[in-house]
Amino acid sequence: MGNLCLVLPTTTFQLNSYETTNHANFIQFKRYRVPYSNTFSTFADRFVSTLALNLPISSSIRNPQRLWPAKRHPLLGKALSALLILACGVMFSASAHAQITIFPASSTPGTIDHGNPAPTELGVKFTTDTTGYITGLRFYKASTNTGTHVAHLWTASGVLLQSATFTNETASGWQQVNFSTPVRVTANTVYVASYWAPAGHFSMDIKYFANAGVNNAPLHALQNGVSGGNGVYIHSSKSNFPNGNYESSNFWVDVVYSGQATAASPQLTVSSSTLNFGSIAVNSSTTGTVTLTSSGSSPLTVNSAAVSGTGFSLVAGTLPTTLNPNSSMTLQLQFKPTASGSATGALTIGSNSTTGSSTVVSLSGTGTAATPQLTVSPTSLNLGSVALKTATTGSVTLTSTGTSAVTVNSAAISGTGFSIVGGSFPATLNPNQTLAVKVQFDPTTAGSAAGSLTINSNSTTGSSAVVALSGTGTATAEEVNLSWNAPASSSDPVAGYNIYRALGSGAFQLINSGIDTKTTYVDTAVVGGNTYNYLVKSVDQSGVESVSSNEISVAVP
């Protein structure tokens, strides 16, 4: 609560039988003097509360007296309120409907597990300064405090007012359950809040209430002796009203109080209560997400997210965090199995949600044995018709289609004219990775050719894969182009020319069918791989030839 600044008129007020008068430095009571700097704040709070300024009461006095002017003008209340606001310059306000507990969330028992395994109902006596509603109940849980816990709210005489079963509990720490219908409680009336611990092992601090209660206005856990003993318990095979007391022990039971039955509340909604990662190869991983949404009417605090189960982990999501109403955040989880078979786990989300302090998402997945697999495409490769002494290439694609990396150890090729011109080995391909193998066909003879490409790997589909290779070599038409110079001068006019050819060292033979009147000739009757010799003779009108020209030799590829 902020500092309270008051300016009071010089007016006489009556507090039951006590009369007070405002002075410059202190308030004087008939029986004692109270300095402004200390005790006055307590009575100022009480005074302001009677004037309905909605300021919270911080005093620990359990039975405050109402403070009214002895004589009031009809407008005095309004005038005084205005005077207070003008004097201070600040208007204080506080939510009349905030949810309040006796113990803060950070409180921790001195003895978390007392060790007693007996089934026990454990409780605390409390009062409230103002009439309001108990919306739920809390207790601190040891990890050994197992079983189904049930919350109860009783009158001081043992009449059961409300009960609720705790759900979605965390392994330990504060647990909270909300009543389906909030219970209206009357100011300055003693009630008992308790819970049933069927397996014992409850939290317990001895002599906690021996010399003082716990005050968090308007709630008060009573000091031992104010209304009998506090805290209270009963050992029983089933839930009963706790009416015993042992050395003023605190069993760490708490209530949730609100000024109205439908108090604003933070609420958590998760996108799904289950998350299945499917089948994943051992030592590989996959991820999934869970979306958290603040679906209540006040900010939601997500305190923690714990993951259990072999292979499951939280990989993204910063906590703690606060989400305003209708805002969301995403948690990313990973499944990385270390062994084959089904796996289960849980994501436990801790928050201040009024639907439960913990929310559990079930996790599942299946680990499968690592399976390197190689797929080869195509399984046959035809390189078509290729002219002799030329080359063409084709491609074979290797793909890792298993759940783990495949190792391609080698690639071998067979067949005349076929060879590997691209792709190095050994090579390791991760799942979905590919590798291209380039195959060349360079025929040396005309006709069909066949071969094969053999791929060796550790694929579970087989250690070797064979691709059938085929192609056709085609011969090309060879020719020799000849040219020469005409005689510079001749007494006998030249009518044309005769061309002679010899195969290797053989005899020359005339190859033109008639006199060639040009000084060029194309010989298309040659075959590749041979050597030919040529000479030319001039011819006159009578068909008489001249002596031979020089000889030339041509090797046809």
ChimeraX attribute file (.defattr): number of C-alpha atoms within 10 A of each C-alpha:
attribute: neighborCount
match mode: 1-to-1
recipient: residues
	/A:1	10
	/A:2	8
	/A:3	9
	/A:4	15
	/A:5	14
	/A:6	17
	/A:7	13
	/A:8	13
	/A:9	11
	/A:10	10
	/A:11	12
	/A:12	12
	/A:13	17
	/A:14	15
	/A:15	14
	/A:16	11
	/A:17	6
	/A:18	10
	/A:19	14
	/A:20	16
	/A:21	16
	/A:22	16
	/A:23	12
	/A:24	7
	/A:25	10
	/A:26	14
	/A:27	15
	/A:28	15
	/A:29	14
	/A:30	10
	/A:31	8
	/A:32	7
	/A:33	13
	/A:34	14
	/A:35	12
	/A:36	13
	/A:37	9
	/A:38	8
	/A:39	12
	/A:40	15
	/A:41	18
	/A:42	14
	/A:43	16
	/A:44	15
	/A:45	17
	/A:46	21
	/A:47	17
	/A:48	19
	/A:49	16
	/A:50	14
	/A:51	15
	/A:52	10
	/A:53	15
	/A:54	14
	/A:55	21
	/A:56	18
	/A:57	20
	/A:58	15
	/A:59	17
	/A:60	16
	/A:61	13
	/A:62	15
	/A:63	9
	/A:64	11
	/A:65	13
	/A:66	12
	/A:67	17
	/A:68	14
	/A:69	13
	/A:70	12
	/A:71	11
	/A:72	10
	/A:73	9
	/A:74	8
	/A:75	8
	/A:76	12
	/A:77	14
	/A:78	12
	/A:79	11
	/A:80	16
	/A:81	16
	/A:82	11
	/A:83	16
	/A:84	19
	/A:85	15
	/A:86	13
	/A:87	13
	/A:88	14
	/A:89	10
	/A:90	13
	/A:91	11
	/A:92	15
	/A:93	12
	/A:94	11
	/A:95	10
	/A:96	14
	/A:97	16
	/A:98	15
	/A:99	19
	/A:100	18
	/A:101	22
	/A:102	21
	/A:103	20
	/A:104	10
	/A:105	11
	/A:106	7
	/A:107	11
	/A:108	14
	/A:109	16
	/A:110	12
	/A:111	14
	/A:112	22
	/A:113	20
	/A:114	16
	/A:115	15
	/A:116	13
	/A:117	15
	/A:118	16
	/A:119	19
	/A:120	24
	/A:121	30
	/A:122	34
	/A:123	32
	/A:124	24
	/A:125	27
	/A:126	26
	/A:127	22
	/A:128	23
	/A:129	19
	/A:130	16
	/A:131	18
	/A:132	21
	/A:133	23
	/A:134	26
	/A:135	26
	/A:136	28
	/A:137	26
	/A:138	24
	/A:139	24
	/A:140	24
	/A:141	24
	/A:142	22
	/A:143	14
	/A:144	16
	/A:145	24
	/A:146	17
	/A:147	11
	/A:148	13
	/A:149	21
	/A:150	19
	/A:151	28
	/A:152	24
	/A:153	25
	/A:154	20
	/A:155	16
	/A:156	17
	/A:157	11
	/A:158	14
	/A:159	12
	/A:160	15
	/A:161	15
	/A:162	18
	/A:163	21
	/A:164	18
	/A:165	15
	/A:166	19
	/A:167	17
	/A:168	17
	/A:169	22
	/A:170	20
	/A:171	15
	/A:172	14
	/A:173	19
	/A:174	20
	/A:175	22
	/A:176	27
	/A:177	26
	/A:178	21
	/A:179	20
	/A:180	11
	/A:181	15
	/A:182	21
	/A:183	19
	/A:184	17
	/A:185	18
	/A:186	15
	/A:187	16
	/A:188	17
	/A:189	14
	/A:190	20
	/A:191	21
	/A:192	30
	/A:193	31
	/A:194	31
	/A:195	30
	/A:196	28
	/A:197	25
	/A:198	23
	/A:199	17
	/A:200	23
	/A:201	22
	/A:202	30
	/A:203	25
	/A:204	22
	/A:205	19
	/A:206	15
	/A:207	16
	/A:208	19
	/A:209	21
	/A:210	18
	/A:211	10
	/A:212	15
	/A:213	17
	/A:214	16
	/A:215	22
	/A:216	17
	/A:217	20
	/A:218	25
	/A:219	23
	/A:220	22
	/A:221	27
	/A:222	23
	/A:223	22
	/A:224	22
	/A:225	13
	/A:226	12
	/A:227	12
	/A:228	14
	/A:229	21
	/A:230	31
	/A:231	36
	/A:232	25
	/A:233	23
	/A:234	20
	/A:235	18
	/A:236	15
	/A:237	11
	/A:238	12
	/A:239	21
	/A:240	19
	/A:241	26
	/A:242	24
	/A:243	19
	/A:244	16
	/A:245	18
	/A:246	13
	/A:247	16
	/A:248	21
	/A:249	23
	/A:250	25
	/A:251	28
	/A:252	25
	/A:253	27
	/A:254	27
	/A:255	28
	/A:256	22
	/A:257	28
	/A:258	25
	/A:259	20
	/A:260	19
	/A:261	16
	/A:262	12
	/A:263	18
	/A:264	16
	/A:265	17
	/A:266	21
	/A:267	22
	/A:268	28
	/A:269	17
	/A:270	19
	/A:271	13
	/A:272	13
	/A:273	14
	/A:274	14
	/A:275	19
	/A:276	14
	/A:277	20
	/A:278	12
	/A:279	18
	/A:280	21
	/A:281	21
	/A:282	21
	/A:283	18
	/A:284	15
	/A:285	16
	/A:286	14
	/A:287	14
	/A:288	14
	/A:289	17
	/A:290	18
	/A:291	13
	/A:292	19
	/A:293	20
	/A:294	24
	/A:295	21
	/A:296	19
	/A:297	14
	/A:298	17
	/A:299	21
	/A:300	25
	/A:301	20
	/A:302	23
	/A:303	16
	/A:304	15
	/A:305	19
	/A:306	13
	/A:307	19
	/A:308	15
	/A:309	14
	/A:310	14
	/A:311	21
	/A:312	24
	/A:313	19
	/A:314	18
	/A:315	13
	/A:316	12
	/A:317	15
	/A:318	13
	/A:319	12
	/A:320	12
	/A:321	13
	/A:322	16
	/A:323	19
	/A:324	16
	/A:325	17
	/A:326	15
	/A:327	13
	/A:328	16
	/A:329	16
	/A:330	15
	/A:331	17
	/A:332	14
	/A:333	21
	/A:334	17
	/A:335	28
	/A:336	21
	/A:337	25
	/A:338	17
	/A:339	17
	/A:340	16
	/A:341	14
	/A:342	13
	/A:343	20
	/A:344	15
	/A:345	18
	/A:346	20
	/A:347	25
	/A:348	20
	/A:349	21
	/A:350	22
	/A:351	23
	/A:352	19
	/A:353	23
	/A:354	20
	/A:355	19
	/A:356	20
	/A:357	25
	/A:358	25
	/A:359	22
	/A:360	20
	/A:361	17
	/A:362	16
	/A:363	21
	/A:364	19
	/A:365	21
	/A:366	21
	/A:367	24
	/A:368	19
	/A:369	18
	/A:370	18
	/A:371	19
	/A:372	21
	/A:373	25
	/A:374	29
	/A:375	16
	/A:376	19
	/A:377	13
	/A:378	13
	/A:379	14
	/A:380	15
	/A:381	19
	/A:382	15
	/A:383	21
	/A:384	13
	/A:385	18
	/A:386	21
	/A:387	17
	/A:388	17
	/A:389	14
	/A:390	12
	/A:391	16
	/A:392	16
	/A:393	15
	/A:394	16
	/A:395	17
	/A:396	18
	/A:397	14
	/A:398	20
	/A:399	19
	/A:400	24
	/A:401	21
	/A:402	20
	/A:403	20
	/A:404	21
	/A:405	21
	/A:406	24
	/A:407	20
	/A:408	23
	/A:409	16
	/A:410	15
	/A:411	19
	/A:412	12
	/A:413	18
	/A:414	15
	/A:415	14
	/A:416	14
	/A:417	18
	/A:418	25
	/A:419	19
	/A:420	19
	/A:421	13
	/A:422	13
	/A:423	15
	/A:424	14
	/A:425	11
	/A:426	12
	/A:427	13
	/A:428	16
	/A:429	20
	/A:430	17
	/A:431	18
	/A:432	15
	/A:433	13
	/A:434	16
	/A:435	18
	/A:436	16
	/A:437	17
	/A:438	15
	/A:439	21
	/A:440	17
	/A:441	28
	/A:442	21
	/A:443	25
	/A:444	18
	/A:445	16
	/A:446	15
	/A:447	14
	/A:448	13
	/A:449	22
	/A:450	15
	/A:451	18
	/A:452	18
	/A:453	23
	/A:454	14
	/A:455	20
	/A:456	19
	/A:457	22
	/A:458	17
	/A:459	22
	/A:460	13
	/A:461	14
	/A:462	11
	/A:463	14
	/A:464	16
	/A:465	17
	/A:466	16
	/A:467	18
	/A:468	16
	/A:469	22
	/A:470	20
	/A:471	22
	/A:472	20
	/A:473	23
	/A:474	17
	/A:475	16
	/A:476	13
	/A:477	9
	/A:478	14
	/A:479	14
	/A:480	14
	/A:481	10
	/A:482	15
	/A:483	11
	/A:484	12
	/A:485	9
	/A:486	13
	/A:487	9
	/A:488	5
	/A:489	8
	/A:490	8
	/A:491	5
	/A:492	10
	/A:493	12
	/A:494	20
	/A:495	17
	/A:496	19
	/A:497	23
	/A:498	21
	/A:499	24
	/A:500	18
	/A:501	21
	/A:502	17
	/A:503	16
	/A:504	14
	/A:505	9
	/A:506	10
	/A:507	10
	/A:508	16
	/A:509	13
	/A:510	14
	/A:511	13
	/A:512	15
	/A:513	8
	/A:514	11
	/A:515	15
	/A:516	16
	/A:517	14
	/A:518	13
	/A:519	13
	/A:520	13
	/A:521	15
	/A:522	11
	/A:523	14
	/A:524	11
	/A:525	10
	/A:526	16
	/A:527	16
	/A:528	13
	/A:529	9
	/A:530	12
	/A:531	16
	/A:532	19
	/A:533	18
	/A:534	19
	/A:535	20
	/A:536	23
	/A:537	16
	/A:538	23
	/A:539	21
	/A:540	15
	/A:541	11
	/A:542	8
	/A:543	14
	/A:544	13
	/A:545	17
	/A:546	14
	/A:547	10
	/A:548	13
	/A:549	14
	/A:550	9
	/A:551	11
	/A:552	12
	/A:553	14
	/A:554	14
	/A:555	14
	/A:556	14
	/A:557	10
